[in-house]
């Protein structure tokens, strides 16, 4: 009577083992898919290419940075962490350097445990890890001279808590450079005016100083383009736009009159991409219609020369060199 029980036990054991192998295989497949998605998300941040001058350029993938110089290519950085962004910087007393943002892991929809690395393109082996703490979970970086002293500060998007606010949320920090080339916190904002989904340091006022530009969620549920100006103690509001559905910033461009514009896309129902060009005028972002709505018009926008945006004619049927020449009413 014991033999059937023994056989049954063996069969049950094999079934459990098979289930365990299936579960392990499923977990492995899920982990691989999650990693592939994380690599895709990491590459969504701009830029993928940077020109460093003197015939040198760098390109990044989700885990490597390549240095291109005089027709040759070498790996300047190879890391198991996810590379989320890079920027060209010049710390005090040093030559051009590459600032690199990495994260150790990706969970759900966010990256965690971030690191900032300083890379000398001429000496990749002398890689330096800077002092900002990994617990702040930085997920994007930008650089810009907020105070006009000629040295660009570092802006960092973070998913973290602050001393004054224990709730985890998107926040924006600004770091300055120490004399020995490390970073120190100049401003750790507990929040912007509204919850934000994207933020960068960029000069949009044409004054050779960087403003903080963000996409924030308005009270009506749409997204607003907002600008802040540095006041030595932090940022105060400089201008905001009307609300638009699903704004996505493409690039800032300098105009013929010395100002800068921000080129954005809003995805209106039914998910039709529409170009928008925003110009900061006083305390208001003025929106101009995009290529898709002005195909039949030949007069260029008085702010934006056609040659500055011909490379972005991704809207089907839009001719290179089309332009904007009339402002939008608020909310359109």
Secondary structure as the mmCIF struct_conf table of DSSP 4:
data_model
#
loop_
_struct_conf.conf_type_id
_struct_conf.id
_struct_conf.beg_label_comp_id
_struct_conf.beg_label_asym_id
_struct_conf.beg_label_seq_id
_struct_conf.end_label_comp_id
_struct_conf.end_label_asym_id
_struct_conf.end_label_seq_id
HELX_RH_AL_P HELX_RH_AL_P1 UNK A 2 UNK A 42
TURN_TY1_P TURN_TY1_P1 UNK A 43 UNK A 44
BEND BEND1 UNK A 45 UNK A 46
HELX_LH_PP_P HELX_LH_PP_P1 UNK A 47 UNK A 47
BEND BEND2 UNK A 48 UNK A 48
STRN STRN1 UNK A 49 UNK A 53
TURN_TY1_P TURN_TY1_P2 UNK A 54 UNK A 55
STRN STRN2 UNK A 56 UNK A 60
BEND BEND3 UNK A 62 UNK A 63
STRN STRN3 UNK A 64 UNK A 69
TURN_TY1_P TURN_TY1_P3 UNK A 70 UNK A 71
STRN STRN4 UNK A 72 UNK A 78
BEND BEND4 UNK A 80 UNK A 81
STRN STRN5 UNK A 82 UNK A 89
TURN_TY1_P TURN_TY1_P4 UNK A 92 UNK A 93
STRN STRN6 UNK A 97 UNK A 107
TURN_TY1_P TURN_TY1_P5 UNK A 108 UNK A 109
STRN STRN7 UNK A 110 UNK A 120
TURN_TY1_P TURN_TY1_P6 UNK A 121 UNK A 122
STRN STRN8 UNK A 123 UNK A 129
BEND BEND5 UNK A 131 UNK A 132
HELX_RH_3T_P HELX_RH_3T_P1 UNK A 134 UNK A 136
STRN STRN9 UNK A 138 UNK A 144
BEND BEND6 UNK A 146 UNK A 151
STRN STRN10 UNK A 153 UNK A 160
BEND BEND7 UNK A 163 UNK A 164
BEND BEND8 UNK A 167 UNK A 167
STRN STRN11 UNK A 169 UNK A 177
TURN_TY1_P TURN_TY1_P7 UNK A 179 UNK A 180
BEND BEND9 UNK A 181 UNK A 181
STRN STRN12 UNK A 183 UNK A 189
BEND BEND10 UNK A 190 UNK A 190
BEND BEND11 UNK A 193 UNK A 194
STRN STRN13 UNK A 196 UNK A 202
BEND BEND12 UNK A 205 UNK A 209
HELX_LH_PP_P HELX_LH_PP_P2 UNK A 210 UNK A 210
STRN STRN14 UNK A 211 UNK A 217
TURN_TY1_P TURN_TY1_P8 UNK A 219 UNK A 220
BEND BEND13 UNK A 221 UNK A 222
STRN STRN15 UNK A 223 UNK A 230
BEND BEND14 UNK A 232 UNK A 234
STRN STRN16 UNK A 235 UNK A 240
STRN STRN17 UNK A 244 UNK A 244
BEND BEND15 UNK A 245 UNK A 246
STRN STRN18 UNK A 247 UNK A 254
TURN_TY1_P TURN_TY1_P9 UNK A 256 UNK A 257
BEND BEND16 UNK A 258 UNK A 258
STRN STRN19 UNK A 260 UNK A 268
TURN_TY1_P TURN_TY1_P10 UNK A 269 UNK A 271
STRN STRN20 UNK A 272 UNK A 281
TURN_TY1_P TURN_TY1_P11 UNK A 282 UNK A 283
STRN STRN21 UNK A 284 UNK A 289
HELX_RH_3T_P HELX_RH_3T_P2 UNK A 291 UNK A 293
TURN_TY1_P TURN_TY1_P12 UNK A 295 UNK A 296
HELX_LH_PP_P HELX_LH_PP_P3 UNK A 299 UNK A 301
BEND BEND17 UNK A 302 UNK A 304
HELX_RH_3T_P HELX_RH_3T_P3 UNK A 306 UNK A 308
TURN_TY1_P TURN_TY1_P13 UNK A 309 UNK A 309
HELX_RH_3T_P HELX_RH_3T_P4 UNK A 310 UNK A 312
BEND BEND18 UNK A 315 UNK A 315
TURN_TY1_P TURN_TY1_P14 UNK A 316 UNK A 317
HELX_LH_PP_P HELX_LH_PP_P4 UNK A 318 UNK A 319
TURN_TY1_P TURN_TY1_P15 UNK A 320 UNK A 321
BEND BEND19 UNK A 326 UNK A 326
STRN STRN22 UNK A 327 UNK A 327
HELX_LH_PP_P HELX_LH_PP_P5 UNK A 328 UNK A 329
TURN_TY1_P TURN_TY1_P16 UNK A 330 UNK A 331
#
